[in-house]
Amino acid sequence: MTVFESLLNETSRCTFCGFCEHVCPTLIKLTRNYGPRGRVTTIVLALKNNLITEESIKGIYTCLICGACTSECPAGIRIHEIIREFRHLMKKMNALKGAN
């Protein structure tokens, strides 16, 4: 399974219930797209529709990777790991673009 497929598989389990949001330290100071649910949405849109903006990238990179959201997720989604893997995928994609 590729990183892309793994990310898509893991994010597809999210029901967007929002249980993860009350523990997110960045969501306290920022807007919804900077919380775990917003970050998962960003990743889904990027993977499925190739839709990513500078604002959504900021949302991904403001995550502290603390794992608080993961411990609250009733579906057991490794949200902080998804974000970390997606960051690596974005770096690889940008490296490939620069090589062309």
Order of alpha helices (4+ residues) and beta strands (2+ residues): alpha-alpha-alpha-alpha-alpha-alpha
